[in-house]
Amino acid sequence: MANEKQNYSAEFKKEVAQKALDQSKKNLDRLSEKYDVPVSVILMWATELEKGGEDVFETKESEDTSSPEEPAENVDVDISDKQFADSVEHGVMQDKLNYKRLIFWSVFGTILVVIFVRGLYEMYQYNTEVTQDRVSSESEYYQANQMKKEARQQLDSFGVVDLENGTYRIPIDSAINEIAADEE
């Protein structure tokens, strides 16, 4: 196959592109072999002819001939910054780290993280203590009320304390009434 960069005349490009369009861009392999042009180039020419019209190839050639490319020359540039000039010559910028600043910010960041974690731990401990105090005070209140209720029930009821010694329990109101009745 021919090289894709090869220069072809505008009439040749137009002729090959027109034949490709006549074939509806099918069976381009035969056309490629006949004209010794790659299929991709034929497709490109056909697309250009479809979109650009009849004179698309003439304008391209006139543009190509009007501005011929000149080979690039080596240009010497003077750079006043010595460090930048060394970097350009070496190909990369030199890494010159400020270790004092790097260590300062690393230590400072680590200390902040430790303080933050410690603060979270202290808040957790505080909330745990408050919750335990609340639960224990509620249970103490319940236990105290239960003991008062049992004591009041015991004071307000009749019962035997010690049968062998003849000790009995009577409600306190009844005992006060009996003592008051004996004194009269």
C-alpha positions in Angstrom: 0.0 0.0 0.0 1.1 3.6 -0.6 2.1 5.8 2.2 -0.7 7.9 3.6 1.5 11.1 3.7 2.0 10.9 -0.1 1.0 14.1 -2.0 -1.8 13.6 -4.5 -3.2 16.1 -6.9 -6.6 17.7 -6.4 -8.0 16.1 -9.5 -6.8 12.7 -8.4 -8.4 13.1 -5.0 -11.6 14.3 -6.5 -11.8 11.4 -8.9 -11.1 8.8 -6.3 -13.5 10.3 -3.8 -16.2 10.6 -6.5 -15.9 6.9 -7.4 -16.1 6.0 -3.7 -19.3 8.0 -3.3 -20.7 6.4 -6.5 -20.1 3.0 -4.8 -21.8 4.4 -1.6 -18.5 3.9 0.2 -18.7 0.1 -0.2 -16.1 -2.3 -1.6 -13.4 0.3 -1.2 -10.8 -2.5 -1.1 -10.9 -2.8 -4.9 -10.7 0.9 -5.4 -7.8 1.1 -2.9 -5.9 -1.6 -4.9 -6.7 0.0 -8.2 -5.4 3.5 -7.3 -2.8 2.3 -4.7 -4.4 4.5 -1.9 -5.3 3.3 1.6 -9.0 2.8 2.3 -8.9 5.2 5.3 -7.6 8.0 3.0 -10.3 7.2 0.4 -12.9 7.4 3.1 -11.5 10.7 4.3 -11.5 12.2 0.8 -15.1 11.0 0.2 -16.2 12.6 3.4 -14.5 15.8 2.6 -16.0 15.8 -0.9 -19.5 15.2 0.5 -19.2 18.0 3.1 -17.1 20.5 1.2 -18.4 20.3 -2.4 -16.5 20.3 -5.7 -13.7 22.7 -4.9 -12.7 21.3 -1.5 -9.4 19.9 -2.7 -8.3 23.0 -4.5 -8.5 25.2 -1.4 -6.6 22.7 0.6 -3.7 22.6 -1.8 -3.6 26.4 -2.1 -3.4 26.6 1.7 -0.6 24.0 1.8 1.5 25.8 -0.8 1.0 29.3 0.6 2.6 28.5 3.9 5.4 26.0 3.6 6.7 24.8 6.9 10.2 25.8 7.8 12.4 23.5 9.8 12.7 24.5 13.5 16.0 26.0 14.5 17.6 25.6 17.8 17.1 28.7 19.8 19.3 29.8 22.7 17.5 31.5 25.5 19.3 33.3 28.3 17.7 32.8 31.7 18.7 35.1 34.4 17.5 32.9 37.3 20.3 30.4 38.0 18.1 27.9 39.8 15.5 28.0 37.0 18.3 27.6 34.3 19.7 24.6 36.2 16.2 23.1 36.4 15.6 23.6 32.7 19.0 22.0 31.9 18.4 19.1 34.2 14.8 18.6 33.0 13.0 18.8 36.4 12.8 21.3 39.3 15.0 20.4 42.2 13.2 19.5 45.4 14.4 21.8 48.1 12.1 21.1 51.0 11.8 23.4 54.1 12.3 20.7 56.7 11.7 23.1 59.6 8.3 24.1 58.3 7.5 20.5 57.3 8.3 19.1 60.8 6.4 22.0 62.5 3.2 21.4 60.5 3.5 17.6 60.9 3.9 17.9 64.7 1.2 20.6 65.0 -1.2 18.5 63.0 -0.5 15.4 65.1 -1.0 17.3 68.3 -4.3 18.7 67.1 -5.5 15.2 66.2 -4.4 13.8 69.6 -6.2 16.7 71.3 -9.4 16.1 69.3 -9.4 12.4 70.0 -8.8 13.0 73.7 -11.7 15.5 73.7 -14.0 12.9 72.2 -12.9 10.4 74.8 -13.5 12.8 77.6 -17.0 13.7 76.3 -17.8 10.0 76.1 -16.7 9.5 79.7 -18.7 12.5 80.8 -21.9 11.2 79.1 -21.3 7.7 80.5 -21.0 9.1 84.1 -24.1 11.4 83.7 -26.1 8.5 82.4 -25.0 6.2 85.2 -25.7 8.9 87.9 -29.2 9.5 86.4 -30.0 5.7 86.4 -28.6 5.2 89.9 -30.5 8.2 91.4 -33.7 7.0 89.8 -33.1 3.5 91.2 -32.2 5.0 94.7 -35.4 7.0 94.6 -37.4 3.9 93.7 -35.7 1.9 96.5 -36.2 4.7 99.1 -39.9 4.9 98.1 -40.2 1.1 98.3 -38.6 1.1 101.8 -40.9 3.9 103.0 -43.9 2.1 101.7 -42.9 -1.1 103.5 -42.2 0.8 106.7 -45.5 2.6 106.6 -47.3 -0.7 105.9 -45.6 -2.3 108.9 -46.4 0.6 111.2 -50.1 0.6 110.1 -50.7 -3.2 110.6 -51.1 -5.6 113.4 -48.7 -8.5 113.8 -46.6 -10.7 116.0 -43.0 -9.7 116.6 -41.9 -12.4 119.1 -44.4 -15.0 120.2 -42.2 -16.5 123.0 -41.7 -13.2 124.7 -45.2 -12.0 124.0 -44.2 -9.0 121.9 -46.9 -7.9 119.4 -47.0 -5.1 116.9 -49.9 -2.7 116.6 -50.5 0.3 114.4 -49.0 3.5 115.7 -52.3 5.4 115.6 -53.9 2.6 117.7 -50.9 2.8 120.2 -51.2 6.6 120.6 -55.0 6.3 121.1 -54.5 3.5 123.8 -51.8 5.6 125.6 -54.0 8.6 125.5 -56.9 6.6 126.9 -54.8 5.1 129.7 -53.7 8.6 130.9 -57.2 9.8 131.3 
